[in-house]
Amino acid sequence: MPTPPRALTVAALQTTPVPHDPEATWQRYAERVRATRSLFPHVQLVVVPELMLAAEAPLLQAAENWMDRAAVTVPGPLTDRIRDLAVETGLWLVPGTLYERAEDGTVHNTALAVSSEGEIVAAYRKVFPWQPYEQAAPGGEFTVFDIPGVARIGLAICYDGSFPETARQLAWLGAEIILQPTLTTTRDREMELVMARANAWTNQVYVVNVNAADPAGTGQSLIVDPEGVVRQQAGPGEEILVDTLDLGTVDRVRALGSNGLNRPWAQLAHYGGTIKLPAYEGGTFRTPHWADEQPGTTSGGA
């Protein structure tokens, strides 16, 4: 069967770091990326869990000041290794997240996207850290990047998915896929699965949520399609989810509706300019540029 005109084959690696050992964790990560390339040569992008390369430990094994000790600069020696691995394997890499030390000394929980040519094409600082437990400083904006001719991808990190604004803004920016590295060790994982489906359905995007495996996390990584249907879901242990995401599905669902029925983006495009949003200082919804291209819509905002 031929590959769809616009398709992206992703591998979500549900794996674990070596706690508090960044070098051993790097070796584990690199080995698994190379093994993915060998076993699944059609894979184009590999994503791993949150704070994988920071070698973060399970929640109850946290080391004092580990965030400060593990923080790195971007760019820097660690990102150079990631870039080299991307070129070696020919893969796009979203290496989970790392602790990034900014120029002012602030530490952020940051997700990177590196192209198959070794270019850092996106760096996203987690907007909604899991407070009060997570001490990283919040970022201030959402981030998307393009794989030319294939897809626009948005980055979200773990707790970001609990805020509807995250997926809405990424989709508004044109994201067709949201990659969400996650490190959840607690029993609220079930609610994260609910939110992954809700975020996919309400924004008509694919969601790839990859959690850490046991014992670092509770696993249950999943891939959800733009109609909110779970395509794959992992168990608790180390596992790989490989899936080819047909971006034509996003186009179809946004044009004709989920199940051929529900068209939330089209409705927002039609009426959004008349809806007052007091939570956002009384502004109105602004139609994304891509929504104007959907049949049967009328621009509803500047």
VOTI-555088 format. One record per residue (C-alpha): residue number from 1; residue in one letter; x, y, z. Coordinates in steps of 0.25 Angstrom, whole numbers. Layout:
residues N
<node num="NUM" residu="A" xx="X" yy="Y" zz="Z"/>
...
END
This chain:
residues 302
<node num="1" residu="M" xx="0" yy="0" zz="0"/>
<node num="2" residu="P" xx="6" yy="14" zz="-4"/>
<node num="3" residu="T" xx="9" yy="24" zz="7"/>
<node num="4" residu="P" xx="-1" yy="35" zz="8"/>
<node num="5" residu="P" xx="4" yy="48" zz="1"/>
<node num="6" residu="R" xx="6" yy="55" zz="15"/>
<node num="7" residu="A" xx="10" yy="45" zz="26"/>
<node num="8" residu="L" xx="19" yy="44" zz="37"/>
<node num="9" residu="T" xx="24" yy="31" zz="44"/>
<node num="10" residu="V" xx="27" yy="34" zz="58"/>
<node num="11" residu="A" xx="33" yy="25" zz="69"/>
<node num="12" residu="A" xx="30" yy="28" zz="83"/>
<node num="13" residu="L" xx="40" yy="21" zz="92"/>
<node num="14" residu="Q" xx="34" yy="18" zz="106"/>
<node num="15" residu="T" xx="47" yy="16" zz="113"/>
<node num="16" residu="T" xx="54" yy="21" zz="126"/>
<node num="17" residu="P" xx="67" yy="29" zz="130"/>
<node num="18" residu="V" xx="78" yy="23" zz="138"/>
<node num="19" residu="P" xx="75" yy="32" zz="151"/>
<node num="20" residu="H" xx="85" yy="43" zz="154"/>
<node num="21" residu="D" xx="94" yy="37" zz="143"/>
<node num="22" residu="P" xx="94" yy="46" zz="131"/>
<node num="23" residu="E" xx="105" yy="39" zz="124"/>
<node num="24" residu="A" xx="99" yy="25" zz="125"/>
<node num="25" residu="T" xx="85" yy="31" zz="122"/>
<node num="26" residu="W" xx="91" yy="37" zz="109"/>
<node num="27" residu="Q" xx="97" yy="24" zz="105"/>
<node num="28" residu="R" xx="83" yy="17" zz="107"/>
<node num="29" residu="Y" xx="76" yy="28" zz="99"/>
<node num="30" residu="A" xx="86" yy="27" zz="88"/>
<node num="31" residu="E" xx="86" yy="12" zz="87"/>
<node num="32" residu="R" xx="70" yy="12" zz="87"/>
<node num="33" residu="V" xx="70" yy="22" zz="76"/>
<node num="34" residu="R" xx="80" yy="14" zz="67"/>
<node num="35" residu="A" xx="72" yy="1" zz="70"/>
<node num="36" residu="T" xx="59" yy="8" zz="65"/>
<node num="37" residu="R" xx="66" yy="13" zz="53"/>
<node num="38" residu="S" xx="71" yy="-2" zz="50"/>
<node num="39" residu="L" xx="58" yy="-9" zz="53"/>
<node num="40" residu="F" xx="48" yy="2" zz="47"/>
<node num="41" residu="P" xx="55" yy="8" zz="35"/>
<node num="42" residu="H" xx="43" yy="15" zz="31"/>
<node num="43" residu="V" xx="42" yy="23" zz="44"/>
<node num="44" residu="Q" xx="45" yy="38" zz="42"/>
<node num="45" residu="L" xx="44" yy="44" zz="56"/>
<node num="46" residu="V" xx="47" yy="39" zz="70"/>
<node num="47" residu="V" xx="41" yy="44" zz="83"/>
<node num="48" residu="V" xx="45" yy="40" zz="98"/>
<node num="49" residu="P" xx="39" yy="44" zz="111"/>
<node num="50" residu="E" xx="41" yy="57" zz="119"/>
<node num="51" residu="L" xx="54" yy="59" zz="126"/>
<node num="52" residu="M" xx="60" yy="47" zz="120"/>
<node num="53" residu="L" xx="74" yy="53" zz="117"/>
<node num="54" residu="A" xx="73" yy="60" zz="131"/>
<node num="55" residu="A" xx="74" yy="46" zz="137"/>
<node num="56" residu="E" xx="63" yy="50" zz="147"/>
<node num="57" residu="A" xx="59" yy="40" zz="157"/>
<node num="58" residu="P" xx="46" yy="35" zz="161"/>
<node num="59" residu="L" xx="38" yy="44" zz="170"/>
<node num="60" residu="L" xx="42" yy="38" zz="184"/>
<node num="61" residu="Q" xx="56" yy="37" zz="180"/>
<node num="62" residu="A" xx="59" yy="51" zz="177"/>
<node num="63" residu="A" xx="73" yy="57" zz="180"/>
<node num="64" residu="E" xx="74" yy="70" zz="186"/>
<node num="65" residu="N" xx="77" yy="81" zz="176"/>
<node num="66" residu="W" xx="77" yy="71" zz="164"/>
<node num="67" residu="M" xx="71" yy="81" zz="155"/>
<node num="68" residu="D" xx="82" yy="91" zz="157"/>
<node num="69" residu="R" xx="93" yy="80" zz="156"/>
<node num="70" residu="A" xx="87" yy="74" zz="143"/>
<node num="71" residu="A" xx="84" yy="88" zz="136"/>
<node num="72" residu="V" xx="91" yy="90" zz="123"/>
<node num="73" residu="T" xx="92" yy="102" zz="113"/>
<node num="74" residu="V" xx="85" yy="101" zz="100"/>
<node num="75" residu="P" xx="93" yy="101" zz="91"/>
<node num="76" residu="G" xx="104" yy="93" zz="98"/>
<node num="77" residu="P" xx="111" yy="80" zz="99"/>
<node num="78" residu="L" xx="99" yy="72" zz="101"/>
<node num="79" residu="T" xx="91" yy="78" zz="89"/>
<node num="80" residu="D" xx="104" yy="76" zz="81"/>
<node num="81" residu="R" xx="102" yy="61" zz="84"/>
<node num="82" residu="I" xx="88" yy="61" zz="80"/>
<node num="83" residu="R" xx="90" yy="68" zz="67"/>
<node num="84" residu="D" xx="101" yy="58" zz="63"/>
<node num="85" residu="L" xx="92" yy="46" zz="67"/>
<node num="86" residu="A" xx="81" yy="52" zz="58"/>
<node num="87" residu="V" xx="91" yy="53" zz="46"/>
<node num="88" residu="E" xx="97" yy="39" zz="48"/>
<node num="89" residu="T" xx="83" yy="33" zz="48"/>
<node num="90" residu="G" xx="76" yy="42" zz="39"/>
<node num="91" residu="L" xx="64" yy="44" zz="49"/>
<node num="92" residu="W" xx="57" yy="56" zz="54"/>
<node num="93" residu="L" xx="59" yy="55" zz="69"/>
<node num="94" residu="V" xx="50" yy="61" zz="80"/>
<node num="95" residu="P" xx="59" yy="56" zz="92"/>
<node num="96" residu="G" xx="49" yy="58" zz="103"/>
<node num="97" residu="T" xx="53" yy="70" zz="111"/>
<node num="98" residu="L" xx="65" yy="75" zz="119"/>
<node num="99" residu="Y" xx="68" yy="85" zz="129"/>
<node num="100" residu="E" xx="72" yy="97" zz="122"/>
<node num="101" residu="R" xx="80" yy="108" zz="129"/>
<node num="102" residu="A" xx="77" yy="121" zz="123"/>
<node num="103" residu="E" xx="87" yy="133" zz="121"/>
<node num="104" residu="D" xx="81" yy="139" zz="134"/>
<node num="105" residu="G" xx="83" yy="126" zz="142"/>
<node num="106" residu="T" xx="68" yy="123" zz="142"/>
<node num="107" residu="V" xx="66" yy="108" zz="140"/>
<node num="108" residu="H" xx="55" yy="103" zz="130"/>
<node num="109" residu="N" xx="49" yy="90" zz="127"/>
<node num="110" residu="T" xx="51" yy="90" zz="112"/>
<node num="111" residu="A" xx="47" yy="81" zz="100"/>
<node num="112" residu="L" xx="56" yy="82" zz="87"/>
<node num="113" residu="A" xx="53" yy="78" zz="73"/>
<node num="114" residu="V" xx="65" yy="74" zz="65"/>
<node num="115" residu="S" xx="64" yy="72" zz="50"/>
<node num="116" residu="S" xx="71" yy="60" zz="42"/>
<node num="117" residu="E" xx="81" yy="70" zz="38"/>
<node num="118" residu="G" xx="85" yy="73" zz="52"/>
<node num="119" residu="E" xx="79" yy="87" zz="53"/>
<node num="120" residu="I" xx="71" yy="91" zz="66"/>
<node num="121" residu="V" xx="58" yy="96" zz="60"/>
<node num="122" residu="A" xx="50" yy="98" zz="72"/>
<node num="123" residu="A" xx="53" yy="100" zz="87"/>
<node num="124" residu="Y" xx="40" yy="100" zz="96"/>
<node num="125" residu="R" xx="41" yy="104" zz="111"/>
<node num="126" residu="K" xx="29" yy="97" zz="119"/>
<node num="127" residu="V" xx="19" yy="108" zz="121"/>
<node num="128" residu="F" xx="12" yy="100" zz="132"/>
<node num="129" residu="P" xx="22" yy="94" zz="142"/>
<node num="130" residu="W" xx="15" yy="84" zz="151"/>
<node num="131" residu="Q" xx="15" yy="93" zz="163"/>
<node num="132" residu="P" xx="18" yy="93" zz="175"/>
<node num="133" residu="Y" xx="26" yy="80" zz="172"/>
<node num="134" residu="E" xx="34" yy="85" zz="160"/>
<node num="135" residu="Q" xx="43" yy="96" zz="163"/>
<node num="136" residu="A" xx="47" yy="100" zz="148"/>
<node num="137" residu="A" xx="43" yy="114" zz="144"/>
<node num="138" residu="P" xx="31" yy="115" zz="134"/>
<node num="139" residu="G" xx="33" yy="119" zz="120"/>
<node num="140" residu="G" xx="24" yy="129" zz="113"/>
<node num="141" residu="E" xx="20" yy="125" zz="99"/>
<node num="142" residu="F" xx="16" yy="113" zz="91"/>
<node num="143" residu="T" xx="25" yy="107" zz="80"/>
<node num="144" residu="V" xx="22" yy="100" zz="67"/>
<node num="145" residu="F" xx="32" yy="95" zz="56"/>
<node num="146" residu="D" xx="31" yy="90" zz="42"/>
<node num="147" residu="I" xx="36" yy="77" zz="36"/>
<node num="148" residu="P" xx="36" yy="83" zz="22"/>
<node num="149" residu="G" xx="25" yy="77" zz="12"/>
<node num="150" residu="V" xx="20" yy="68" zz="23"/>
<node num="151" residu="A" xx="14" yy="74" zz="36"/>
<node num="152" residu="R" xx="14" yy="85" zz="46"/>
<node num="153" residu="I" xx="17" yy="80" zz="60"/>
<node num="154" residu="G" xx="14" yy="86" zz="73"/>
<node num="155" residu="L" xx="22" yy="83" zz="86"/>
<node num="156" residu="A" xx="15" yy="82" zz="100"/>
<node num="157" residu="I" xx="21" yy="76" zz="113"/>
<node num="158" residu="C" xx="14" yy="67" zz="123"/>
<node num="159" residu="Y" xx="5" yy="76" zz="131"/>
<node num="160" residu="D" xx="3" yy="86" zz="120"/>
<node num="161" residu="G" xx="-8" yy="76" zz="115"/>
<node num="162" residu="S" xx="-16" yy="79" zz="127"/>
<node num="163" residu="F" xx="-19" yy="93" zz="122"/>
<node num="164" residu="P" xx="-28" yy="94" zz="110"/>
<node num="165" residu="E" xx="-21" yy="107" zz="106"/>
<node num="166" residu="T" xx="-8" yy="99" zz="102"/>
<node num="167" residu="A" xx="-14" yy="90" zz="91"/>
<node num="168" residu="R" xx="-23" yy="101" zz="86"/>
<node num="169" residu="Q" xx="-12" yy="111" zz="84"/>
<node num="170" residu="L" xx="-3" yy="100" zz="78"/>
<node num="171" residu="A" xx="-14" yy="97" zz="68"/>
<node num="172" residu="W" xx="-17" yy="111" zz="66"/>
<node num="173" residu="L" xx="-2" yy="113" zz="62"/>
<node num="174" residu="G" xx="-5" yy="102" zz="51"/>
<node num="175" residu="A" xx="0" yy="89" zz="59"/>
<node num="176" residu="E" xx="-6" yy="77" zz="53"/>
<node num="177" residu="I" xx="2" yy="68" zz="63"/>
<node num="178" residu="I" xx="5" yy="71" zz="77"/>
<node num="179" residu="L" xx="17" yy="63" zz="83"/>
<node num="180" residu="Q" xx="16" yy="63" zz="98"/>
<node num="181" residu="P" xx="28" yy="57" zz="106"/>
<node num="182" residu="T" xx="23" yy="53" zz="120"/>
<node num="183" residu="L" xx="28" yy="48" zz="133"/>
<node num="184" residu="T" xx="17" yy="44" zz="142"/>
<node num="185" residu="T" xx="19" yy="35" zz="154"/>
<node num="186" residu="T" xx="6" yy="38" zz="161"/>
<node num="187" residu="R" xx="-8" yy="32" zz="160"/>
<node num="188" residu="D" xx="-14" yy="43" zz="152"/>
<node num="189" residu="R" xx="-9" yy="37" zz="139"/>
<node num="190" residu="E" xx="-23" yy="33" zz="136"/>
<node num="191" residu="M" xx="-27" yy="47" zz="135"/>
<node num="192" residu="E" xx="-16" yy="51" zz="126"/>
<node num="193" residu="L" xx="-21" yy="40" zz="117"/>
<node num="194" residu="V" xx="-34" yy="47" zz="117"/>
<node num="195" residu="M" xx="-28" yy="60" zz="114"/>
<node num="196" residu="A" xx="-20" yy="54" zz="103"/>
<node num="197" residu="R" xx="-32" yy="50" zz="96"/>
<node num="198" residu="A" xx="-40" yy="62" zz="99"/>
<node num="199" residu="N" xx="-29" yy="71" zz="94"/>
<node num="200" residu="A" xx="-28" yy="63" zz="81"/>
<node num="201" residu="W" xx="-43" yy="63" zz="78"/>
<node num="202" residu="T" xx="-46" yy="78" zz="82"/>
<node num="203" residu="N" xx="-34" yy="83" zz="74"/>
<node num="204" residu="Q" xx="-35" yy="72" zz="62"/>
<node num="205" residu="V" xx="-20" yy="69" zz="64"/>
<node num="206" residu="Y" xx="-12" yy="56" zz="66"/>
<node num="207" residu="V" xx="-6" yy="55" zz="81"/>
<node num="208" residu="V" xx="6" yy="47" zz="84"/>
<node num="209" residu="N" xx="8" yy="46" zz="99"/>
<node num="210" residu="V" xx="20" yy="38" zz="103"/>
<node num="211" residu="N" xx="22" yy="35" zz="118"/>
<node num="212" residu="A" xx="33" yy="29" zz="125"/>
<node num="213" residu="A" xx="33" yy="14" zz="127"/>
<node num="214" residu="D" xx="32" yy="7" zz="141"/>
<node num="215" residu="P" xx="39" yy="10" zz="151"/>
<node num="216" residu="A" xx="42" yy="24" zz="146"/>
<node num="217" residu="G" xx="28" yy="26" zz="142"/>
<node num="218" residu="T" xx="14" yy="19" zz="141"/>
<node num="219" residu="G" xx="15" yy="17" zz="126"/>
<node num="220" residu="Q" xx="2" yy="16" zz="118"/>
<node num="221" residu="S" xx="8" yy="25" zz="106"/>
<node num="222" residu="L" xx="-2" yy="27" zz="95"/>
<node num="223" residu="I" xx="-5" yy="32" zz="81"/>
<node num="224" residu="V" xx="-18" yy="39" zz="79"/>
<node num="225" residu="D" xx="-24" yy="42" zz="65"/>
<node num="226" residu="P" xx="-31" yy="56" zz="61"/>
<node num="227" residu="E" xx="-45" yy="49" zz="65"/>
<node num="228" residu="G" xx="-40" yy="46" zz="79"/>
<node num="229" residu="V" xx="-39" yy="31" zz="76"/>
<node num="230" residu="V" xx="-27" yy="24" zz="83"/>
<node num="231" residu="R" xx="-19" yy="17" zz="72"/>
<node num="232" residu="Q" xx="-9" yy="11" zz="81"/>
<node num="233" residu="Q" xx="-6" yy="11" zz="96"/>
<node num="234" residu="A" xx="5" yy="4" zz="104"/>
<node num="235" residu="G" xx="6" yy="-3" zz="117"/>
<node num="236" residu="P" xx="14" yy="1" zz="129"/>
<node num="237" residu="G" xx="28" yy="-5" zz="124"/>
<node num="238" residu="E" xx="38" yy="-1" zz="114"/>
<node num="239" residu="E" xx="31" yy="-1" zz="100"/>
<node num="240" residu="I" xx="32" yy="6" zz="87"/>
<node num="241" residu="L" xx="20" yy="11" zz="79"/>
<node num="242" residu="V" xx="22" yy="12" zz="64"/>
<node num="243" residu="D" xx="11" yy="19" zz="56"/>
<node num="244" residu="T" xx="9" yy="25" zz="42"/>
<node num="245" residu="L" xx="1" yy="38" zz="44"/>
<node num="246" residu="D" xx="-7" yy="42" zz="32"/>
<node num="247" residu="L" xx="-8" yy="57" zz="32"/>
<node num="248" residu="G" xx="-19" yy="56" zz="21"/>
<node num="249" residu="T" xx="-27" yy="51" zz="33"/>
<node num="250" residu="V" xx="-26" yy="65" zz="40"/>
<node num="251" residu="D" xx="-30" yy="72" zz="27"/>
<node num="252" residu="R" xx="-42" yy="63" zz="25"/>
<node num="253" residu="V" xx="-47" yy="64" zz="40"/>
<node num="254" residu="R" xx="-45" yy="79" zz="40"/>
<node num="255" residu="A" xx="-53" yy="80" zz="27"/>
<node num="256" residu="L" xx="-64" yy="70" zz="29"/>
<node num="257" residu="G" xx="-64" yy="68" zz="44"/>
<node num="258" residu="S" xx="-61" yy="58" zz="54"/>
<node num="259" residu="N" xx="-69" yy="45" zz="50"/>
<node num="260" residu="G" xx="-74" yy="54" zz="39"/>
<node num="261" residu="L" xx="-82" yy="62" zz="49"/>
<node num="262" residu="N" xx="-74" yy="72" zz="58"/>
<node num="263" residu="R" xx="-66" yy="84" zz="53"/>
<node num="264" residu="P" xx="-62" yy="92" zz="65"/>
<node num="265" residu="W" xx="-51" yy="100" zz="57"/>
<node num="266" residu="A" xx="-61" yy="104" zz="46"/>
<node num="267" residu="Q" xx="-71" yy="108" zz="56"/>
<node num="268" residu="L" xx="-61" yy="117" zz="64"/>
<node num="269" residu="A" xx="-56" yy="123" zz="50"/>
<node num="270" residu="H" xx="-71" yy="126" zz="47"/>
<node num="271" residu="Y" xx="-75" yy="132" zz="61"/>
<node num="272" residu="G" xx="-62" yy="134" zz="68"/>
<node num="273" residu="G" xx="-61" yy="149" zz="66"/>
<node num="274" residu="T" xx="-74" yy="152" zz="73"/>
<node num="275" residu="I" xx="-71" yy="144" zz="86"/>
<node num="276" residu="K" xx="-66" yy="152" zz="97"/>
<node num="277" residu="L" xx="-55" yy="144" zz="105"/>
<node num="278" residu="P" xx="-54" yy="151" zz="119"/>
<node num="279" residu="A" xx="-43" yy="141" zz="124"/>
<node num="280" residu="Y" xx="-34" yy="147" zz="113"/>
<node num="281" residu="E" xx="-37" yy="162" zz="116"/>
<node num="282" residu="G" xx="-50" yy="162" zz="109"/>
<node num="283" residu="G" xx="-44" yy="160" zz="95"/>
<node num="284" residu="T" xx="-50" yy="151" zz="84"/>
<node num="285" residu="F" xx="-46" yy="139" zz="77"/>
<node num="286" residu="R" xx="-37" yy="142" zz="65"/>
<node num="287" residu="T" xx="-38" yy="132" zz="53"/>
<node num="288" residu="P" xx="-25" yy="125" zz="50"/>
<node num="289" residu="H" xx="-20" yy="127" zz="36"/>
<node num="290" residu="W" xx="-22" yy="112" zz="32"/>
<node num="291" residu="A" xx="-37" yy="112" zz="36"/>
<node num="292" residu="D" xx="-40" yy="122" zz="26"/>
<node num="293" residu="E" xx="-37" yy="111" zz="16"/>
<node num="294" residu="Q" xx="-47" yy="102" zz="21"/>
<node num="295" residu="P" xx="-60" yy="101" zz="12"/>
<node num="296" residu="G" xx="-72" yy="107" zz="18"/>
<node num="297" residu="T" xx="-65" yy="116" zz="28"/>
<node num="298" residu="T" xx="-66" yy="131" zz="29"/>
<node num="299" residu="S" xx="-55" yy="139" zz="36"/>
<node num="300" residu="G" xx="-59" yy="142" zz="51"/>
<node num="301" residu="G" xx="-48" yy="152" zz="56"/>
<node num="302" residu="A" xx="-36" yy="159" zz="51"/>
END
